[in-house]
Amino acid sequence: MDIIKALKDKNLRVTKQRKLILQALLADSKPISAEDVYKDIKDDINLDLSTVYRNLSTLEENKILLKSTDLDGKSYYQINSNDHKHFISCNICHRRFLIKNCPVTSLEQRLEEETGFIISGHNFEFSGICPDCQKTL
């Protein structure tokens, strides 16, 4: 992803904060929280957590980022690469693991046929206890 082009395409100012936030998100293969973004960039720039939240919100509103909310209410962000992903979260260590195929695709198609809706997206989340945490139980 060309960070500067993505910002300019949405008529957003190219700021050091936004570039660092997007770089932090690009460096991680899974969605990360605002707190994790803040931890990743706080040594590179003087900013507070509220600035990170404001920028994440702006980037999400402009479809540069995707936001998902875990069952515990915590929000996670990822680059909008126009191919959605699903994850399974561990209830103990809170790590998130990628589910390789969308388990909802066939259901989505059936719902479109049955309801006449054009479905524009969905949220789908699994949670449980990962194999590593199961060993400690």
C-alpha positions as CSV (number, residue, x, y, z in Angstrom):
1,M,0.0,0.0,0.0
2,D,1.3,3.4,-0.9
3,I,0.4,5.4,2.3
4,I,0.8,8.8,0.8
5,K,-1.3,8.0,-2.3
6,A,-4.0,6.4,-0.1
7,L,-4.3,9.6,2.0
8,K,-4.2,12.0,-1.0
9,D,-6.8,9.9,-2.8
10,K,-9.2,10.6,0.1
11,N,-8.2,14.3,0.3
12,L,-6.6,13.8,3.7
13,R,-3.6,15.6,4.9
14,V,-0.4,13.6,4.9
15,T,0.9,14.0,8.5
16,K,3.7,12.3,10.3
17,Q,1.2,10.8,12.7
18,R,-1.0,9.3,10.0
19,K,2.1,7.9,8.2
20,L,3.4,6.2,11.4
21,I,0.0,4.8,12.2
22,L,-0.5,3.3,8.8
23,Q,3.1,1.9,8.9
24,A,2.4,0.3,12.2
25,L,-0.8,-1.3,10.8
26,L,1.0,-2.5,7.6
27,A,3.8,-4.1,9.7
28,D,1.2,-6.4,11.5
29,S,-0.6,-9.1,9.6
30,K,-3.5,-9.1,11.9
31,P,-5.8,-6.3,13.2
32,I,-4.4,-4.4,16.1
33,S,-5.8,-2.1,18.8
34,A,-5.3,1.6,19.1
35,E,-3.3,0.9,22.3
36,D,-1.0,-1.4,20.3
37,V,-0.6,1.2,17.5
38,Y,0.3,3.8,20.2
39,K,2.9,1.4,21.8
40,D,4.4,0.9,18.3
41,I,4.8,4.5,17.4
42,K,5.2,6.5,20.7
43,D,9.0,6.4,20.6
44,D,9.0,7.8,17.1
45,I,6.8,10.8,17.7
46,N,5.4,12.8,20.6
47,L,1.6,12.2,20.7
48,D,-1.0,10.9,23.0
49,L,-3.4,8.0,22.8
50,S,-6.4,10.3,21.9
51,T,-4.5,11.5,18.8
52,V,-4.1,7.9,17.7
53,Y,-7.9,7.3,18.3
54,R,-8.8,10.4,16.3
55,N,-6.6,9.4,13.4
56,L,-7.8,5.8,13.4
57,S,-11.4,7.1,13.3
58,T,-10.7,9.4,10.4
59,L,-8.9,6.7,8.5
60,E,-11.7,4.3,9.1
61,E,-14.4,6.8,8.1
62,N,-12.5,7.3,4.8
63,K,-12.4,3.5,4.2
64,I,-8.6,3.3,4.4
65,L,-8.9,1.1,7.5
66,L,-11.4,-1.5,8.6
67,K,-12.5,-1.6,12.2
68,S,-13.8,-4.7,14.0
69,T,-15.0,-5.0,17.6
70,D,-14.2,-8.1,19.6
71,L,-16.8,-9.8,21.9
72,D,-15.2,-8.0,24.8
73,G,-15.9,-4.6,23.2
74,K,-12.3,-3.8,22.2
75,S,-11.8,-2.4,18.7
76,Y,-9.2,-3.6,16.3
77,Y,-8.0,-2.0,13.1
78,Q,-6.5,-3.3,9.8
79,I,-5.6,-1.9,6.4
80,N,-8.6,-2.1,4.0
81,S,-7.1,-4.2,1.3
82,N,-10.6,-4.8,-0.1
83,D,-10.4,-8.5,0.8
84,H,-12.0,-9.1,4.2
85,K,-10.6,-11.5,6.8
86,H,-11.9,-13.3,9.8
87,F,-10.0,-14.2,13.0
88,I,-10.4,-16.4,16.0
89,S,-9.5,-14.9,19.3
90,C,-8.1,-16.7,22.4
91,N,-10.1,-15.8,25.5
92,I,-7.0,-16.2,27.7
93,C,-4.0,-14.7,25.9
94,H,-6.1,-12.6,23.5
95,R,-4.0,-13.5,20.5
96,R,-5.9,-13.5,17.2
97,F,-5.4,-16.1,14.5
98,L,-6.4,-15.8,10.9
99,I,-9.1,-18.0,9.5
100,K,-8.0,-18.7,5.9
101,N,-11.4,-18.9,4.2
102,C,-14.5,-16.9,4.9
103,P,-17.0,-19.3,6.5
104,V,-19.9,-17.0,5.7
105,T,-19.6,-16.6,1.9
106,S,-22.2,-19.3,1.0
107,L,-24.6,-18.1,3.7
108,E,-24.2,-14.5,2.4
109,Q,-25.1,-15.7,-1.1
110,R,-28.1,-17.6,0.1
111,L,-29.4,-14.7,2.2
112,E,-29.1,-12.4,-0.9
113,E,-31.2,-14.9,-2.9
114,E,-33.8,-15.3,-0.1
115,T,-34.2,-11.7,0.9
116,G,-33.4,-9.7,-2.2
117,F,-30.7,-7.7,-0.3
118,I,-27.4,-6.8,-1.8
119,I,-25.2,-7.5,1.2
120,S,-22.3,-5.1,1.5
121,G,-20.5,-6.7,4.3
122,H,-20.6,-8.8,7.5
123,N,-19.0,-9.2,10.9
124,F,-18.3,-12.7,12.1
125,E,-16.2,-13.7,15.1
126,F,-15.0,-16.8,16.8
127,S,-13.5,-17.0,20.2
128,G,-12.2,-19.8,22.3
129,I,-9.0,-21.1,24.0
130,C,-5.9,-21.5,21.8
131,P,-3.8,-24.7,21.9
132,D,-1.0,-23.0,23.9
133,C,-3.4,-21.8,26.6
134,Q,-5.1,-25.2,26.7
135,K,-1.8,-26.7,27.9
136,T,-1.8,-24.4,30.9
137,L,-5.3,-25.3,32.1
